[in-house]
Amino acid sequence: MRIAVTGSIANDYLMSFPGKFTDQLIPDQLHRVSLSFLVDELEIRRGGIAANICFGMGSLGLRPILVGAVGNDFADYRSWLERHGVDTESVHVSELRHTARFLCTTDVDHNQIASFYAGAMSEARDIELGPVADRVGGLDLVVISPNDPEAMIRHTEECRERGFPFAADVSQQLARMEGEQIRTLIEGARYLFTNEYEKALVEQKTGWGDTEILDRVEIRVTTLGPKGVVITRKGQPEIHVPAAPVRKAVEPTGVGDAFRAGFLSATAWGLSLERAAQVGNLVAVHALESPGPQEYRLEREEFLSRFTDAYGQSAADEIASHLP
């Protein structure tokens, strides 16, 4: 299955604050917040939502096609992704800007405050999907993940025009985009990915409720953190899949991307939505237990053992033949 993943490719600057953000907020002064957090740690990691998703899919044996824009400082990062099964031939290299930067501080409750500098990502709006499809012999799915907003709109509209099935993953750009833009991004999507908070924000900004959204997307996937994931489809029973057990949470950045990687890989294998969510949940746990979004390793026997413990032997038997 030929899956192109469009979106951000970035270097992540991940910091840890040893307190709680909520303890620093004064309710009647929220209109004029001025805060500085002294952090204990700074880790610089490879990141970006599209790159994170591709890394996870590549680790599961697929060959995802990464589509995005980077700076000329991308050589080492490109080599890393290629070694982990990612097709980077459709990545645009800017002659003027550096690769994007993501700066994120996480508190002890795993709440996060982040900023994102687009850099070369702003040139993603110039990328056409047609040549990508021509190079690989067609596209079976295009993932539209957070990116330059104009690029997201362009890719979505091109998918409709060319008949490429697409998955809508607005997530981090929801705060930036208005209702009309969000409606454009999700209309006609095969999958709509959000977390619980983003689900409510999508509904608020679009003015569409559950029923109206399910009239416009085929499958709605909502991650619920430690409560697992819910999958809804028009006229079908809701599917709730519990989360996989976590051994020790380390860093939440990229956990949602890892879930998408596992989910999309399992659907590419032809497995059920329930099984896909289970694979996504366990890949997400591996990311959560690692110090960065691409620092985890998926070892076949350990993965199967943990999958069996979480979801049963028959479920593990279904995925075993697909794991590299």
C-alpha positions as protocol buffer text, in pm:
chain_id: "A"
residue {
  index: 1
  type: MET
  ca { x: 0 y: 0 z: 0 }
}
residue {
  index: 2
  type: ARG
  ca { x: 144 y: 336 z: -108 }
}
residue {
  index: 3
  type: ILE
  ca { x: 92 y: 590 z: 172 }
}
residue {
  index: 4
  type: ALA
  ca { x: 222 y: 946 z: 146 }
}
residue {
  index: 5
  type: VAL
  ca { x: 248 y: 1140 z: 471 }
}
residue {
  index: 6
  type: THR
  ca { x: 251 y: 1518 z: 430 }
}
residue {
  index: 7
  type: GLY
  ca { x: 331 y: 1753 z: 715 }
}
residue {
  index: 8
  type: SER
  ca { x: 599 y: 1897 z: 937 }
}
residue {
  index: 9
  type: ILE
  ca { x: 960 y: 1780 z: 953 }
}
residue {
  index: 10
  type: ALA
  ca { x: 1138 y: 1945 z: 1243 }
}
residue {
  index: 11
  type: ASN
  ca { x: 1406 y: 1941 z: 1506 }
}
residue {
  index: 12
  type: ASP
  ca { x: 1252 y: 1916 z: 1853 }
}
residue {
  index: 13
  type: TYR
  ca { x: 1386 y: 2104 z: 2156 }
}
residue {
  index: 14
  type: LEU
  ca { x: 1228 y: 1922 z: 2449 }
}
residue {
  index: 15
  type: MET
  ca { x: 1245 y: 2067 z: 2801 }
}
residue {
  index: 16
  type: SER
  ca { x: 1123 y: 1945 z: 3141 }
}
residue {
  index: 17
  type: PHE
  ca { x: 974 y: 2169 z: 3411 }
}
residue {
  index: 18
  type: PRO
  ca { x: 979 y: 2007 z: 3759 }
}
residue {
  index: 19
  type: GLY
  ca { x: 651 y: 2165 z: 3870 }
}
residue {
  index: 20
  type: LYS
  ca { x: 295 y: 2206 z: 3747 }
}
residue {
  index: 21
  type: PHE
  ca { x: 195 y: 2475 z: 3499 }
}
residue {
  index: 22
  type: THR
  ca { x: -145 y: 2500 z: 3665 }
}
residue {
  index: 23
  type: ASP
  ca { x: 15 y: 2607 z: 3994 }
}
residue {
  index: 24
  type: GLN
  ca { x: 158 y: 2914 z: 3821 }
}
residue {
  index: 25
  type: LEU
  ca { x: -172 y: 3038 z: 3674 }
}
residue {
  index: 26
  type: ILE
  ca { x: -374 y: 3303 z: 3857 }
}
residue {
  index: 27
  type: PRO
  ca { x: -739 y: 3275 z: 3745 }
}
residue {
  index: 28
  type: ASP
  ca { x: -821 y: 3647 z: 3747 }
}
residue {
  index: 29
  type: GLN
  ca { x: -495 y: 3738 z: 3568 }
}
residue {
  index: 30
  type: LEU
  ca { x: -517 y: 3504 z: 3270 }
}
residue {
  index: 31
  type: HIS
  ca { x: -574 y: 3798 z: 3035 }
}
residue {
  index: 32
  type: ARG
  ca { x: -217 y: 3917 z: 3100 }
}
residue {
  index: 33
  type: VAL
  ca { x: -4 y: 3607 z: 3151 }
}
residue {
  index: 34
  type: SER
  ca { x: 371 y: 3666 z: 3193 }
}
residue {
  index: 35
  type: LEU
  ca { x: 558 y: 3353 z: 3296 }
}
residue {
  index: 36
  type: SER
  ca { x: 906 y: 3207 z: 3267 }
}
residue {
  index: 37
  type: PHE
  ca { x: 984 y: 2845 z: 3354 }
}
residue {
  index: 38
  type: LEU
  ca { x: 1330 y: 2736 z: 3469 }
}
residue {
  index: 39
  type: VAL
  ca { x: 1372 y: 2393 z: 3314 }
}
residue {
  index: 40
  type: ASP
  ca { x: 1591 y: 2107 z: 3434 }
}
residue {
  index: 41
  type: GLU
  ca { x: 1663 y: 1934 z: 3104 }
}
residue {
  index: 42
  type: LEU
  ca { x: 1698 y: 2010 z: 2735 }
}
residue {
  index: 43
  type: GLU
  ca { x: 1698 y: 1734 z: 2476 }
}
residue {
  index: 44
  type: ILE
  ca { x: 1734 y: 1799 z: 2103 }
}
residue {
  index: 45
  type: ARG
  ca { x: 1558 y: 1528 z: 1903 }
}
residue {
  index: 46
  type: ARG
  ca { x: 1444 y: 1452 z: 1551 }
}
residue {
  index: 47
  type: GLY
  ca { x: 1076 y: 1531 z: 1512 }
}
residue {
  index: 48
  type: GLY
  ca { x: 797 y: 1683 z: 1309 }
}
residue {
  index: 49
  type: ILE
  ca { x: 460 y: 1512 z: 1285 }
}
residue {
  index: 50
  type: ALA
  ca { x: 495 y: 1372 z: 933 }
}
residue {
  index: 51
  type: ALA
  ca { x: 847 y: 1248 z: 1001 }
}
residue {
  index: 52
  type: ASN
  ca { x: 738 y: 1089 z: 1330 }
}
residue {
  index: 53
  type: ILE
  ca { x: 451 y: 905 z: 1163 }
}
residue {
  index: 54
  type: CYS
  ca { x: 680 y: 784 z: 885 }
}
residue {
  index: 55
  type: PHE
  ca { x: 943 y: 667 z: 1134 }
}
residue {
  index: 56
  type: GLY
  ca { x: 684 y: 454 z: 1314 }
}
residue {
  index: 57
  type: MET
  ca { x: 548 y: 307 z: 991 }
}
residue {
  index: 58
  type: GLY
  ca { x: 898 y: 232 z: 868 }
}
residue {
  index: 59
  type: SER
  ca { x: 976 y: 60 z: 1199 }
}
residue {
  index: 60
  type: LEU
  ca { x: 675 y: -165 z: 1135 }
}
residue {
  index: 61
  type: GLY
  ca { x: 809 y: -270 z: 796 }
}
residue {
  index: 62
  type: LEU
  ca { x: 625 y: -33 z: 561 }
}
residue {
  index: 63
  type: ARG
  ca { x: 781 y: 210 z: 316 }
}
residue {
  index: 64
  type: PRO
  ca { x: 593 y: 538 z: 376 }
}
residue {
  index: 65
  type: ILE
  ca { x: 655 y: 835 z: 148 }
}
residue {
  index: 66
  type: LEU
  ca { x: 749 y: 1150 z: 339 }
}
residue {
  index: 67
  type: VAL
  ca { x: 631 y: 1475 z: 177 }
}
residue {
  index: 68
  type: GLY
  ca { x: 736 y: 1808 z: 328 }
}
residue {
  index: 69
  type: ALA
  ca { x: 991 y: 2089 z: 317 }
}
residue {
  index: 70
  type: VAL
  ca { x: 1325 y: 2112 z: 499 }
}
residue {
  index: 71
  type: GLY
  ca { x: 1644 y: 2319 z: 503 }
}
residue {
  index: 72
  type: ASN
  ca { x: 1984 y: 2219 z: 369 }
}
residue {
  index: 73
  type: ASP
  ca { x: 2067 y: 2097 z: 722 }
}
residue {
  index: 74
  type: PHE
  ca { x: 1857 y: 1784 z: 655 }
}
residue {
  index: 75
  type: ALA
  ca { x: 2131 y: 1545 z: 535 }
}
residue {
  index: 76
  type: ASP
  ca { x: 2184 y: 1354 z: 862 }
}
residue {
  index: 77
  type: TYR
  ca { x: 1812 y: 1346 z: 936 }
}
residue {
  index: 78
  type: ARG
  ca { x: 1744 y: 1212 z: 584 }
}
residue {
  index: 79
  type: SER
  ca { x: 1997 y: 934 z: 635 }
}
residue {
  index: 80
  type: TRP
  ca { x: 1836 y: 839 z: 967 }
}
residue {
  index: 81
  type: LEU
  ca { x: 1488 y: 816 z: 814 }
}
residue {
  index: 82
  type: GLU
  ca { x: 1607 y: 619 z: 512 }
}
residue {
  index: 83
  type: ARG
  ca { x: 1774 y: 370 z: 747 }
}
residue {
  index: 84
  type: HIS
  ca { x: 1437 y: 326 z: 917 }
}
residue {
  index: 85
  type: GLY
  ca { x: 1244 y: 249 z: 600 }
}
residue {
  index: 86
  type: VAL
  ca { x: 1120 y: 595 z: 497 }
}
residue {
  index: 87
  type: ASP
  ca { x: 1111 y: 713 z: 134 }
}
residue {
  index: 88
  type: THR
  ca { x: 1244 y: 1072 z: 146 }
}
residue {
  index: 89
  type: GLU
  ca { x: 1274 y: 1133 z: -230 }
}
residue {
  index: 90
  type: SER
  ca { x: 973 y: 1368 z: -229 }
}
residue {
  index: 91
  type: VAL
  ca { x: 1108 y: 1597 z: 45 }
}
residue {
  index: 92
  type: HIS
  ca { x: 1166 y: 1952 z: -84 }
}
residue {
  index: 93
  type: VAL
  ca { x: 1494 y: 2118 z: 27 }
}
residue {
  index: 94
  type: SER
  ca { x: 1481 y: 2496 z: 70 }
}
residue {
  index: 95
  type: GLU
  ca { x: 1770 y: 2707 z: -51 }
}
residue {
  index: 96
  type: LEU
  ca { x: 1686 y: 2988 z: 193 }
}
residue {
  index: 97
  type: ARG
  ca { x: 1553 y: 2853 z: 525 }
}
residue {
  index: 98
  type: HIS
  ca { x: 1647 y: 2606 z: 796 }
}
residue {
  index: 99
  type: THR
  ca { x: 1444 y: 2302 z: 892 }
}
residue {
  index: 100
  type: ALA
  ca { x: 1155 y: 2387 z: 1127 }
}
residue {
  index: 101
  type: ARG
  ca { x: 1204 y: 2406 z: 1505 }
}
residue {
  index: 102
  type: PHE
  ca { x: 963 y: 2278 z: 1772 }
}
residue {
  index: 103
  type: LEU
  ca { x: 1022 y: 2405 z: 2128 }
}
residue {
  index: 104
  type: CYS
  ca { x: 821 y: 2226 z: 2395 }
}
residue {
  index: 105
  type: THR
  ca { x: 822 y: 2232 z: 2777 }
}
residue {
  index: 106
  type: THR
  ca { x: 653 y: 1948 z: 2967 }
}
residue {
  index: 107
  type: ASP
  ca { x: 555 y: 1964 z: 3336 }
}
residue {
  index: 108
  type: VAL
  ca { x: 530 y: 1680 z: 3588 }
}
residue {
  index: 109
  type: ASP
  ca { x: 168 y: 1611 z: 3487 }
}
residue {
  index: 110
  type: HIS
  ca { x: 274 y: 1579 z: 3121 }
}
residue {
  index: 111
  type: ASN
  ca { x: 98 y: 1903 z: 3032 }
}
residue {
  index: 112
  type: GLN
  ca { x: 284 y: 2086 z: 2755 }
}
residue {
  index: 113
  type: ILE
  ca { x: 344 y: 2443 z: 2639 }
}
residue {
  index: 114
  type: ALA
  ca { x: 502 y: 2464 z: 2296 }
}
residue {
  index: 115
  type: SER
  ca { x: 602 y: 2700 z: 2016 }
}
residue {
  index: 116
  type: PHE
  ca { x: 675 y: 2614 z: 1654 }
}
residue {
  index: 117
  type: TYR
  ca { x: 895 y: 2801 z: 1407 }
}
residue {
  index: 118
  type: ALA
  ca { x: 804 y: 2703 z: 1052 }
}
residue {
  index: 119
  type: GLY
  ca { x: 1127 y: 2788 z: 872 }
}
residue {
  index: 120
  type: ALA
  ca { x: 1151 y: 2586 z: 551 }
}
residue {
  index: 121
  type: MET
  ca { x: 809 y: 2434 z: 619 }
}
residue {
  index: 122
  type: SER
  ca { x: 650 y: 2746 z: 470 }
}
residue {
  index: 123
  type: GLU
  ca { x: 766 y: 2623 z: 128 }
}
residue {
  index: 124
  type: ALA
  ca { x: 557 y: 2306 z: 157 }
}
residue {
  index: 125
  type: ARG
  ca { x: 273 y: 2502 z: -6 }
}
residue {
  index: 126
  type: ASP
  ca { x: 465 y: 2473 z: -335 }
}
residue {
  index: 127
  type: ILE
  ca { x: 467 y: 2091 z: -335 }
}
residue {
  index: 128
  type: GLU
  ca { x: 238 y: 1908 z: -579 }
}
residue {
  index: 129
  type: LEU
  ca { x: 125 y: 1552 z: -503 }
}
residue {
  index: 130
  type: GLY
  ca { x: 85 y: 1456 z: -871 }
}
residue {
  index: 131
  type: PRO
  ca { x: 460 y: 1407 z: -930 }
}
residue {
  index: 132
  type: VAL
  ca { x: 484 y: 1205 z: -608 }
}
residue {
  index: 133
  type: ALA
  ca { x: 210 y: 971 z: -732 }
}
residue {
  index: 134
  type: ASP
  ca { x: 376 y: 945 z: -1075 }
}
residue {
  index: 135
  type: ARG
  ca { x: 710 y: 851 z: -917 }
}
residue {
  index: 136
  type: VAL
  ca { x: 572 y: 567 z: -701 }
}
residue {
  index: 137
  type: GLY
  ca { x: 297 y: 443 z: -933 }
}
residue {
  index: 138
  type: GLY
  ca { x: -4 y: 599 z: -757 }
}
residue {
  index: 139
  type: LEU
  ca { x: -114 y: 678 z: -402 }
}
residue {
  index: 140
  type: ASP
  ca { x: -354 y: 465 z: -198 }
}
residue {
  index: 141
  type: LEU
  ca { x: -375 y: 715 z: 89 }
}
residue {
  index: 142
  type: VAL
  ca { x: -244 y: 1065 z: 162 }
}
residue {
  index: 143
  type: VAL
  ca { x: -214 y: 1174 z: 525 }
}
residue {
  index: 144
  type: ILE
  ca { x: -264 y: 1550 z: 566 }
}
residue {
  index: 145
  type: SER
  ca { x: -95 y: 1621 z: 898 }
}
residue {
  index: 146
  type: PRO
  ca { x: -7 y: 1961 z: 1053 }
}
residue {
  index: 147
  type: ASN
  ca { x: 200 y: 2167 z: 815 }
}
residue {
  index: 148
  type: ASP
  ca { x: 205 y: 2512 z: 661 }
}
residue {
  index: 149
  type: PRO
  ca { x: -171 y: 2591 z: 657 }
}
residue {
  index: 150
  type: GLU
  ca { x: -172 y: 2676 z: 286 }
}
residue {
  index: 151
  type: ALA
  ca { x: 6 y: 2348 z: 214 }
}
residue {
  index: 152
  type: MET
  ca { x: -260 y: 2156 z: 407 }
}
residue {
  index: 153
  type: ILE
  ca { x: -537 y: 2320 z: 205 }
}
residue {
  index: 154
  type: ARG
  ca { x: -353 y: 2266 z: -123 }
}
residue {
  index: 155
  type: HIS
  ca { x: -282 y: 1898 z: -55 }
}
residue {
  index: 156
  type: THR
  ca { x: -643 y: 1834 z: 51 }
}
residue {
  index: 157
  type: GLU
  ca { x: -788 y: 2001 z: -256 }
}
residue {
  index: 158
  type: GLU
  ca { x: -546 y: 1814 z: -483 }
}
residue {
  index: 159
  type: CYS
  ca { x: -649 y: 1484 z: -323 }
}
residue {
  index: 160
  type: ARG
  ca { x: -1011 y: 1557 z: -406 }
}
residue {
  index: 161
  type: GLU
  ca { x: -929 y: 1660 z: -763 }
}
residue {
  index: 162
  type: ARG
  ca { x: -709 y: 1357 z: -831 }
}
residue {
  index: 163
  type: GLY
  ca { x: -924 y: 1109 z: -640 }
}
residue {
  index: 164
  type: PHE
  ca { x: -661 y: 1023 z: -378 }
}
residue {
  index: 165
  type: PRO
  ca { x: -816 y: 895 z: -51 }
}
residue {
  index: 166
  type: PHE
  ca { x: -691 y: 1111 z: 236 }
}
residue {
  index: 167
  type: ALA
  ca { x: -672 y: 1123 z: 614 }
}
residue {
  index: 168
  type: ALA
  ca { x: -728 y: 1455 z: 792 }
}
residue {
  index: 169
  type: ASP
  ca { x: -507 y: 1524 z: 1095 }
}
residue {
  index: 170
  type: VAL
  ca { x: -540 y: 1895 z: 1174 }
}
residue {
  index: 171
  type: SER
  ca { x: -435 y: 1870 z: 1542 }
}
residue {
  index: 172
  type: GLN
  ca { x: -161 y: 2129 z: 1612 }
}
residue {
  index: 173
  type: GLN
  ca { x: -292 y: 2370 z: 1351 }
}
residue {
  index: 174
  type: LEU
  ca { x: -642 y: 2387 z: 1498 }
}
residue {
  index: 175
  type: ALA
  ca { x: -549 y: 2690 z: 1706 }
}
residue {
  index: 176
  type: ARG
  ca { x: -425 y: 2874 z: 1396 }
}
residue {
  index: 177
  type: MET
  ca { x: -703 y: 2787 z: 1151 }
}
residue {
  index: 178
  type: GLU
  ca { x: -1057 y: 2920 z: 1122 }
}
residue {
  index: 179
  type: GLY
  ca { x: -1376 y: 2720 z: 1086 }
}
residue {
  index: 180
  type: GLU
  ca { x: -1400 y: 2745 z: 708 }
}
residue {
  index: 181
  type: GLN
  ca { x: -1044 y: 2617 z: 666 }
}
residue {
  index: 182
  type: ILE
  ca { x: -1106 y: 2326 z: 902 }
}
residue {
  index: 183
  type: ARG
  ca { x: -1425 y: 2235 z: 718 }
}
residue {
  index: 184
  type: THR
  ca { x: -1226 y: 2230 z: 393 }
}
residue {
  index: 185
  type: LEU
  ca { x: -966 y: 1998 z: 545 }
}
residue {
  index: 186
  type: ILE
  ca { x: -1206 y: 1735 z: 677 }
}
residue {
  index: 187
  type: GLU
  ca { x: -1478 y: 1728 z: 410 }
}
residue {
  index: 188
  type: GLY
  ca { x: -1462 y: 1389 z: 237 }
}
residue {
  index: 189
  type: ALA
  ca { x: -1179 y: 1244 z: 447 }
}
residue {
  index: 190
  type: ARG
  ca { x: -1148 y: 867 z: 483 }
}
residue {
  index: 191
  type: TYR
  ca { x: -1010 y: 917 z: 836 }
}
residue {
  index: 192
  type: LEU
  ca { x: -1032 y: 1209 z: 1077 }
}
residue {
  index: 193
  type: PHE
  ca { x: -774 y: 1190 z: 1358 }
}
residue {
  index: 194
  type: THR
  ca { x: -801 y: 1402 z: 1673 }
}
residue {
  index: 195
  type: ASN
  ca { x: -753 y: 1370 z: 2045 }
}
residue {
  index: 196
  type: GLU
  ca { x: -1041 y: 1435 z: 2285 }
}
residue {
  index: 197
  type: TYR
  ca { x: -972 y: 1808 z: 2325 }
}
residue {
  index: 198
  type: GLU
  ca { x: -919 y: 1857 z: 1951 }
}
residue {
  index: 199
  type: LYS
  ca { x: -1247 y: 1677 z: 1882 }
}
residue {
  index: 200
  type: ALA
  ca { x: -1433 y: 1941 z: 2084 }
}
residue {
  index: 201
  type: LEU
  ca { x: -1237 y: 2223 z: 1918 }
}
residue {
  index: 202
  type: VAL
  ca { x: -1316 y: 2091 z: 1569 }
}
residue {
  index: 203
  type: GLU
  ca { x: -1685 y: 2088 z: 1656 }
}
residue {
  index: 204
  type: GLN
  ca { x: -1670 y: 2435 z: 1806 }
}
residue {
  index: 205
  type: LYS
  ca { x: -1485 y: 2593 z: 1514 }
}
residue {
  index: 206
  type: THR
  ca { x: -1673 y: 2418 z: 1232 }
}
residue {
  index: 207
  type: GLY
  ca { x: -2014 y: 2445 z: 1394 }
}
residue {
  index: 208
  type: TRP
  ca { x: -2066 y: 2076 z: 1311 }
}
residue {
  index: 209
  type: GLY
  ca { x: -2174 y: 1820 z: 1568 }
}
residue {
  index: 210
  type: ASP
  ca { x: -2096 y: 1448 z: 1569 }
}
residue {
  index: 211
  type: THR
  ca { x: -2371 y: 1362 z: 1322 }
}
residue {
  index: 212
  type: GLU
  ca { x: -2276 y: 1633 z: 1074 }
}
residue {
  index: 213
  type: ILE
  ca { x: -1908 y: 1535 z: 1087 }
}
residue {
  index: 214
  type: LEU
  ca { x: -1988 y: 1167 z: 1034 }
}
residue {
  index: 215
  type: ASP
  ca { x: -2189 y: 1272 z: 729 }
}
residue {
  index: 216
  type: ARG
  ca { x: -1863 y: 1411 z: 587 }
}
residue {
  index: 217
  type: VAL
  ca { x: -1592 y: 1166 z: 696 }
}
residue {
  index: 218
  type: GLU
  ca { x: -1583 y: 790 z: 667 }
}
residue {
  index: 219
  type: ILE
  ca { x: -1409 y: 701 z: 993 }
}
residue {
  index: 220
  type: ARG
  ca { x: -1352 y: 925 z: 1296 }
}
residue {
  index: 221
  type: VAL
  ca { x: -1066 y: 823 z: 1526 }
}
residue {
  index: 222
  type: THR
  ca { x: -1045 y: 997 z: 1865 }
}
residue {
  index: 223
  type: THR
  ca { x: -758 y: 921 z: 2100 }
}
residue {
  index: 224
  type: LEU
  ca { x: -837 y: 948 z: 2471 }
}
residue {
  index: 225
  type: GLY
  ca { x: -494 y: 922 z: 2634 }
}
residue {
  index: 226
  type: PRO
  ca { x: -497 y: 662 z: 2915 }
}
residue {
  index: 227
  type: LYS
  ca { x: -861 y: 580 z: 2829 }
}
residue {
  index: 228
  type: GLY
  ca { x: -763 y: 442 z: 2488 }
}
residue {
  index: 229
  type: VAL
  ca { x: -931 y: 533 z: 2160 }
}
residue {
  index: 230
  type: VAL
  ca { x: -1283 y: 557 z: 2019 }
}
residue {
  index: 231
  type: ILE
  ca { x: -1367 y: 488 z: 1653 }
}
residue {
  index: 232
  type: THR
  ca { x: -1699 y: 605 z: 1512 }
}
residue {
  index: 233
  type: ARG
  ca { x: -1866 y: 557 z: 1173 }
}
residue {
  index: 234
  type: LYS
  ca { x: -2206 y: 661 z: 1047 }
}
residue {
  index: 235
  type: GLY
  ca { x: -2466 y: 395 z: 1119 }
}
residue {
  index: 236
  type: GLN
  ca { x: -2213 y: 162 z: 1287 }
}
residue {
  index: 237
  type: PRO
  ca { x: -2160 y: 72 z: 1654 }
}
residue {
  index: 238
  type: GLU
  ca { x: -1889 y: 271 z: 1830 }
}
residue {
  index: 239
  type: ILE
  ca { x: -1562 y: 86 z: 1882 }
}
residue {
  index: 240
  type: HIS
  ca { x: -1377 y: 155 z: 2207 }
}
residue {
  index: 241
  type: VAL
  ca { x: -1027 y: 11 z: 2242 }
}
residue {
  index: 242
  type: PRO
  ca { x: -855 y: 40 z: 2582 }
}
residue {
  index: 243
  type: ALA
  ca { x: -501 y: 172 z: 2606 }
}
residue {
  index: 244
  type: ALA
  ca { x: -204 y: -62 z: 2635 }
}
residue {
  index: 245
  type: PRO
  ca { x: -35 y: -69 z: 2977 }
}
residue {
  index: 246
  type: VAL
  ca { x: 251 y: 177 z: 3029 }
}
residue {
  index: 247
  type: ARG
  ca { x: 563 y: 69 z: 3214 }
}
residue {
  index: 248
  type: LYS
  ca { x: 708 y: 416 z: 3280 }
}
residue {
  index: 249
  type: ALA
  ca { x: 605 y: 736 z: 3106 }
}
residue {
  index: 250
  type: VAL
  ca { x: 907 y: 941 z: 3000 }
}
residue {
  index: 251
  type: GLU
  ca { x: 815 y: 1197 z: 2730 }
}
residue {
  index: 252
  type: PRO
  ca { x: 470 y: 1249 z: 2570 }
}
residue {
  index: 253
  type: THR
  ca { x: 588 y: 1437 z: 2259 }
}
residue {
  index: 254
  type: GLY
  ca { x: 508 y: 1233 z: 1949 }
}
residue {
  index: 255
  type: VAL
  ca { x: 279 y: 982 z: 2119 }
}
residue {
  index: 256
  type: GLY
  ca { x: -16 y: 1072 z: 1895 }
}
residue {
  index: 257
  type: ASP
  ca { x: 207 y: 1045 z: 1589 }
}
residue {
  index: 258
  type: ALA
  ca { x: 316 y: 696 z: 1699 }
}
residue {
  index: 259
  type: PHE
  ca { x: -48 y: 595 z: 1738 }
}
residue {
  index: 260
  type: ARG
  ca { x: -122 y: 709 z: 1383 }
}
residue {
  index: 261
  type: ALA
  ca { x: 180 y: 516 z: 1257 }
}
residue {
  index: 262
  type: GLY
  ca { x: 58 y: 195 z: 1417 }
}
residue {
  index: 263
  type: PHE
  ca { x: -303 y: 246 z: 1314 }
}
residue {
  index: 264
  type: LEU
  ca { x: -220 y: 324 z: 951 }
}
residue {
  index: 265
  type: SER
  ca { x: 25 y: 34 z: 929 }
}
residue {
  index: 266
  type: ALA
  ca { x: -235 y: -213 z: 1053 }
}
residue {
  index: 267
  type: THR
  ca { x: -498 y: -84 z: 811 }
}
residue {
  index: 268
  type: ALA
  ca { x: -240 y: -119 z: 531 }
}
residue {
  index: 269
  type: TRP
  ca { x: -200 y: -483 z: 641 }
}
residue {
  index: 270
  type: GLY
  ca { x: -575 y: -525 z: 590 }
}
residue {
  index: 271
  type: LEU
  ca { x: -662 y: -569 z: 958 }
}
residue {
  index: 272
  type: SER
  ca { x: -983 y: -455 z: 1130 }
}
residue {
  index: 273
  type: LEU
  ca { x: -1025 y: -110 z: 1282 }
}
residue {
  index: 274
  type: GLU
  ca { x: -1018 y: -260 z: 1630 }
}
residue {
  index: 275
  type: ARG
  ca { x: -692 y: -437 z: 1562 }
}
residue {
  index: 276
  type: ALA
  ca { x: -548 y: -123 z: 1401 }
}
residue {
  index: 277
  type: ALA
  ca { x: -629 y: 79 z: 1713 }
}
residue {
  index: 278
  type: GLN
  ca { x: -463 y: -185 z: 1930 }
}
residue {
  index: 279
  type: VAL
  ca { x: -144 y: -173 z: 1723 }
}
residue {
  index: 280
  type: GLY
  ca { x: -156 y: 207 z: 1736 }
}
residue {
  index: 281
  type: ASN
  ca { x: -198 y: 204 z: 2113 }
}
residue {
  index: 282
  type: LEU
  ca { x: 106 y: -18 z: 2167 }
}
residue {
  index: 283
  type: VAL
  ca { x: 330 y: 183 z: 1933 }
}
residue {
  index: 284
  type: ALA
  ca { x: 215 y: 496 z: 2119 }
}
residue {
  index: 285
  type: VAL
  ca { x: 318 y: 338 z: 2450 }
}
residue {
  index: 286
  type: HIS
  ca { x: 666 y: 268 z: 2311 }
}
residue {
  index: 287
  type: ALA
  ca { x: 695 y: 637 z: 2218 }
}
residue {
  index: 288
  type: LEU
  ca { x: 571 y: 748 z: 2562 }
}
residue {
  index: 289
  type: GLU
  ca { x: 834 y: 531 z: 2731 }
}
residue {
  index: 290
  type: SER
  ca { x: 1116 y: 689 z: 2524 }
}
residue {
  index: 291
  type: PRO
  ca { x: 1296 y: 1026 z: 2559 }
}
residue {
  index: 292
  type: GLY
  ca { x: 1189 y: 1150 z: 2214 }
}
residue {
  index: 293
  type: PRO
  ca { x: 942 y: 1084 z: 1931 }
}
residue {
  index: 294
  type: GLN
  ca { x: 1187 y: 870 z: 1729 }
}
residue {
  index: 295
  type: GLU
  ca { x: 1392 y: 711 z: 2005 }
}
residue {
  index: 296
  type: TYR
  ca { x: 1192 y: 390 z: 2050 }
}
residue {
  index: 297
  type: ARG
  ca { x: 1268 y: 49 z: 1899 }
}
residue {
  index: 298
  type: LEU
  ca { x: 1006 y: -209 z: 1807 }
}
residue {
  index: 299
  type: GLU
  ca { x: 1150 y: -554 z: 1878 }
}
residue {
  index: 300
  type: ARG
  ca { x: 927 y: -822 z: 1731 }
}
residue {
  index: 301
  type: GLU
  ca { x: 915 y: -1072 z: 2020 }
}
residue {
  index: 302
  type: GLU
  ca { x: 875 y: -807 z: 2289 }
}
residue {
  index: 303
  type: PHE
  ca { x: 607 y: -629 z: 2086 }
}
residue {
  index: 304
  type: LEU
  ca { x: 411 y: -953 z: 2044 }
}
residue {
  index: 305
  type: SER
  ca { x: 446 y: -1037 z: 2413 }
}
residue {
  index: 306
  type: ARG
  ca { x: 316 y: -698 z: 2523 }
}
residue {
  index: 307
  type: PHE
  ca { x: 41 y: -710 z: 2261 }
}
residue {
  index: 308
  type: THR
  ca { x: -70 y: -1052 z: 2391 }
}
residue {
  index: 309
  type: ASP
  ca { x: -75 y: -926 z: 2750 }
}
residue {
  index: 310
  type: ALA
  ca { x: -282 y: -622 z: 2651 }
}
residue {
  index: 311
  type: TYR
  ca { x: -524 y: -766 z: 2394 }
}
residue {
  index: 312
  type: GLY
  ca { x: -506 y: -1146 z: 2405 }
}
residue {
  index: 313
  type: GLN
  ca { x: -345 y: -1430 z: 2214 }
}
residue {
  index: 314
  type: SER
  ca { x: -589 y: -1439 z: 1923 }
}
residue {
  index: 315
  type: ALA
  ca { x: -535 y: -1068 z: 1857 }
}
residue {
  index: 316
  type: ALA
  ca { x: -157 y: -1119 z: 1867 }
}
residue {
  index: 317
  type: ASP
  ca { x: -185 y: -1410 z: 1625 }
}
residue {
  index: 318
  type: GLU
  ca { x: -354 y: -1181 z: 1374 }
}
residue {
  index: 319
  type: ILE
  ca { x: -72 y: -929 z: 1368 }
}
residue {
  index: 320
  type: ALA
  ca { x: 221 y: -1169 z: 1401 }
}
residue {
  index: 321
  type: SER
  ca { x: 263 y: -1246 z: 1033 }
}
residue {
  index: 322
  type: HIS
  ca { x: 275 y: -874 z: 946 }
}
residue {
  index: 323
  type: LEU
  ca { x: 550 y: -770 z: 1188 }
}
residue {
  index: 324
  type: PRO
  ca { x: 902 y: -747 z: 1044 }
}
